[in-house]
Amino acid sequence: MRRILRLLSISASAAICSTGLAAEPLITFLDGNELEGKTVSAINAEGTVLIKGQEETADIDFLRLILTGTEPKPIDASQTIHLQWMDGSQTTATELGVNGERLTFTGPIAKGLTLPIDAIERVRLQPENKAARHQEAFASAPGDLDLLLVEIDGELQKVRGFIVRIDADSVEYEFEGERATFTRKQVYGIILAKPDMDLPYAQAAIHTVDGSLIRGNIATFAGGKLSLKTIADTRLTIPWEQVTEASLNADRLAFLSDLKPVDYSKAPIVAPTREWAADRTIKGSPIVLGGKQYRKGLGMVSGMKLVFEPASKFDIFSATIGINDDTGNLGDCEYVVFKDRKEIYRQVVKGTDAPQKINLDITNADTVTLQVDYGKDLDLADHADWADACFIKNIAE
């Protein structure tokens, strides 16, 4: 039977991390609590996670992030084949071929992996070209036909049709029953026709040493190998030493920066008028609190109010609050949280204060309101961050 742990049930003696996004082992739970220096030793088919040096096990649905401690060493993308998948995955390749409806590639994380061609959105075959015409052309939206970007007489041309075959020397395509061939060196990139397909739920985003990002569902991790089920039911096995990070998209968690507020207001007094920001500060810089950089969160300023409607399944609001490090210890404001119309949290925060972790009960809430009130210095330097602000479902249904 699958073991479900309540949040915060991992041993309290474990160190809580306050470092940045360095290449050191780290396990982050849904509620934001972290185990510094701990690594995952195995994940079984039921989703039970074994943590090296810990007696307790965890359920993968209660994890948010795994950093393996392996340093990324991105390959120079300008010198490799680049694939963008339909689900947002991105991989590099040294070899690529297409035969009919199947695409096969070899790269740092895959040797001879074969996918349905419909799983791929676009392919860059030549070294990256920074020229505006190449960048704009390669960003073209998928259409009903494949779009080939071809160098003809020194000009980049767009040629429409359907890819039939790609080998080491040539690219063959068909249009209105007629076939033609370009040399491989002529074809800068291909934007493949948009398929009629539903994208599957991806439990994890796996980052690898070479800079690739692969989305999919973790089948198992054992014997130093991570087995991942990717788009179109393709199985991919990745050596763990190639993995730098596993970001987990548990359905028990929703980041507020990924949600649309149902109401929003602002009332600046002295500071310039700005908008709230998702995953950035109010000024558009990274969210950094106490020397730690956060990838997710909300950037606000005094006088702002955001209202969200959590789905009924969520029962915790979690965030780390503080005034961003870029103010140089300036700032003075009050963080306020309402569950429906009832105030459930209020805290004065100054730029000299350490970040504060909050977990608030929002069970059965129709709305959750985040508000930043003015302090003694009005709204000057009140770069109020709600780092990792999220709704969490704590108990297994």
N, C-alpha and C positions, 0 to 999 in steps of 0.2 A: 504494500500500500504506500502510496506517495506520502512522504512526510511534509507537512505544512508547518512552518514556524511562524509565530507571530513576530511582527517587527520588533526590534530591540531585544530579541531573546538570545542573540549571540552573546557569549560571555562578556560581561561588563569589564573584565580585566584586560580585554584586547585594546590595543592603542587606537585612539581615534585620531585620524590623520588631519593635519592642517597645512599640508604642503600643497604646492601647485601641481600642474600637469606634468610632472617629471617622469622619467622612465624608471620608476620604481614600482614593485608589485603593490597593487591596491585593489581592494574589493569594496564596492559601494552598494549599499542596500537601498531599497525603495525609499526609505525615509531619510536618506542622505547620510546615515551613519556609515563609517568607513573602518575597514581593517587595513592598517598600514603594514606593509611588508609581508602580507599573506598572499599565497598563490592558490589557485584551484588545481587540485590534483586529479580530479576525475568528475565526469558528469555521466550518469547512467541514462538509459532510455526512458525512464520515468521522470527525469528532470531533477533528480536528487544530486546536489553538488557537494563534493567532498573538498574540504579546505585543509590544506596541509598545516599540521600543527594544531588543529582544532578537533575536539571530540564531537562537537555538534555538527550536523549537516544542515544545509540550507536548501530551500526549493528555488529553482531557477526563476520562478515567477516573482520572487521577492528580491531579485538582484537587479541593479540598474547598470553597473559598469564593472568590467574586469580589466585591469591593466596588468600585463604579464611581466613588465620590467624589461622587455626587450626593446632596444633602441631602434627606431625606424631608420632605414637607410634607403630613401626613395631613389629609384632609378631615374636617370635623366629622361623625363617623358618626351623630350623633344627628339630623342633618338630611338624611340620604340613605337611599335604599333599600339594604338590606344583604342579600347572598346568601351562604349557606354551601353549598359544593359537597359532594358525597358523598365526594370524596377529600381533604377538609380545606382546599381552597382557599377563600378569602374575598375577595369583591369588593364594591365599592360601585357604585351605579348611580343615574342620574338619571331613566331611563325604563325601564319593564319591561312586557312583554306576554306573554300565554300564549294559544296557540290550539291546542287539542287536546293533542298530545304534544310540542309544541315551545315553548320559552321563548326570548324574544329580549330582550336588554337593551343599553342604551347607558350608558357611564360614562367615566371618565377614561382607561381603558386599552382600551376596546373601543367600537366604533361599530356598533350593530346586530348584535352577535354572537348567533347562534342555536345553542342547545344542546337535546338531548333533555331533557325535563323530569325524567327519571329521573336526570340528572346532578346535580340540585340537591336538597339535603336540606331546607333551610328558607329562607324569605324573610321579612324584616321590611319591611313596606310603609310604615309610619308612623315618625315620629321616635321614637328610643329612649325608652322609658318606664322610669324607674328603680324604679317601684313593684314590690314583691316579687311581687305576683300576675302582673304582666306578665313579669318575669324568669323565674319558675318555669314559667309556661305556655309561654314561648318555648323553654325548655330541655327540653320534653317529648320523650320518645323517639319516633322514627318508628314507626308502626304499619302495619296493613294498609290503612287509609284515610287520605286527606289530612285534616289537622286544621286547621281555620280558627279563629283567635282573633279573635272579633268583639265589638265594643262594641254591646250592646243595652240600651237604657234605662239607660245609665250603668254597666252591669256588663260585665265581660269574660266572654264565654261561649265554650265550646268546641263547635264544630260539625263533625261528621264527614261526609265524602262524598268526591267526586272533583272536582278543579278541571277545568272545561270551558274557561273563557275568562277572561282578565284584560285589560282595556283601561284607558284613562286614567280612566274614570269608574266602572267596576263590576267585580265579581268574580262570575262565574257558576259554580255547582257543581251536582253531581247526587248524589242519594242514593236508593237503591232505586227507580230509574227516574223519580224526580221531580226537576225542576230548579227552582232558586231563585237569586235574585240579591241581593247586598248592594252597597251603594255602596262605592266604593274607600276612602272615608274611614272606613267602619265597620271595615274589616279591618285589624287591627294586624299580624298575621303569619300565616304558613302553614307548618306542618310537613308536608312531602310524604310520601306513603306510601313505605315502604322497598322499593326495587326488588330483584328477583332478578338481581343483576349482580355480576360480579367486577371489582374495581378494578384497573386496570393499574398496572404498576410506574412510578413517577415518578422520573425521574433528577434533576430539579432542582426547587427551590422558589424562585420568582422574586418578590422583594419590589419594589414600585413606589412611586413618590413619594406617591401618594394613600393609602398604607397597605394596599393590596391585597396578597394573597398568592396566587400561581397556581402549582400543581404541574403538572408535565408533563415531556416529553422535548424537549430542544433539538434542532431540526432544523438550523438554520443561524443564524449571526449575520453579516450582511454589509450594507454600505450603511447602517449606523446603525440597522438593524432586526433584532430578535430574533424568529425564527420558532419557535413553541412548539407541540408537539402535545400537547393536553390530553385530559382524559377524554372518552370516546366518540369518539375520533379527530377531535376538533374542532381546527382550526388557528387559532392566535391570533398575530397579529403585533403586537409591542410596540416602539415607538420606544425606542432605547437610552437616550435622555435621560430616559425615564420609569422606568428601572430603577435601583434603589439597591443591590441585592444579589442574587447568585445563589448559593444554597446547594446543593451538589451531593451527591447520595446515591450515591456510587460503590459498586458491589458488592465493590470491593476494600478496603472500610473498614467496620469495625463499632465504634461507640463503646461502651465498657463500660457507660456509664450507661444505655444502651438494652438491655442484656442482664441476665439474672437470674443472680446468682451461685449456684453449686451448693453452696457452703458459706460460712458466715459465723460469726465469733466475735468477742467483745469482752471486755475485762478491765479496766475502769476502776479506778484506784487512788484518786485524789483528785478528779479532775474529775467533774462530774455525768454520769450514764449517758445516753448519746445513741446514736442509730442512724446508720449511714452514710447519706450523702445523694447523690442523683443530680442532677448539674448545679447543685448548691449546696454551700456549706460545711457542716461538721458542725453549725453553728448556724443553717443555713437562709438565710444571706446569699449574695450573689453571689460567685463565685470570682474573686478579684482577686490577681494576683501581680505584683510590681514595677510597679504602676500599670496593668497591663493586665487588662481583664475578659474572662473566658472564658465562652462559652455552654455548653460541654460539659465534663464532668469528674466526678470523684468527690471527695466530702468525707469524710475519715476523721479519727481521732484515735489517739494512741498506745494500743497494746493491741488494735487491731483487725486482723482478717485477712479478706480476701475471696478466694474461689477461683472462677475462671471456667474454662469449657471452650471454648477457641477452636475454630472449625471447622478442619478439616484444611487448608483453602486458605490460612490466614493464616500468615505467617512472621515478622512483626515486631510487637513491642509498643512503642508510642510514647506518650510523655506528657511534660508539663512539670511538674516537681515543685517544691514550695515551701510554706512556711507562709503562710497567707493574710494579706494586708495588714492586716486588721482587728485583728490581735493587737498592732499597734504595735511590731514587731520582737521580740516575746517568742516563746518556744517553742524547743524543742530536742528533736529526735527522729531516728530512723533509718528511712529508706525501704529496704525489702527486697523483692526480686522473686525468686520461685522458678519455674523451668521444671520441671514435674512436681515431684520432691522435691529437685532440685538448685538451690542458691542461685546466681543469675546476676548479682545486683546488690545492693550494700549501700552506702548513703551517709548520713553524718550531715548533717542539715540544721538550721540555726538560723534564727530569725526575721529575723536581720540579713543572711542570705545572699540573693544574687540567684537568681531562678528558674533551674532547670537542665533542659535538654532531654535526654531519654534515648530511644534507639532500641535495642531489645534483640532478639536473634535468638531466636525461639520456634518455629523450624521443627520440625514433627512433634510438638509438645507436646500431651499429653493434657489437661493443666491448666496454668494460669498463676495464681500466688498473689501477691497484693499484701498486704504486711504493713507495719505501722508499729510500730516498737519504741520503748520509753521512752528518753528522754534523761536528762540530769542533773537536770532539774526534774520528773521523773516524767511525768505527762500534762497538766500545767498549760499552757494556751495552745497546745497542739500541734494547731492547726487545719490538719491535713496535707491539702493538695490534690494531686490527680493531674489537672491540667488537660488537657483534650483527650485523656484516656486512651483509646486505641483499638488494635484489631488491624488490621494492614495486610497485604495481599498485594502483595509488591514486584515480582515478576517475572510478565510475561505468560505465560499458559499456552499 
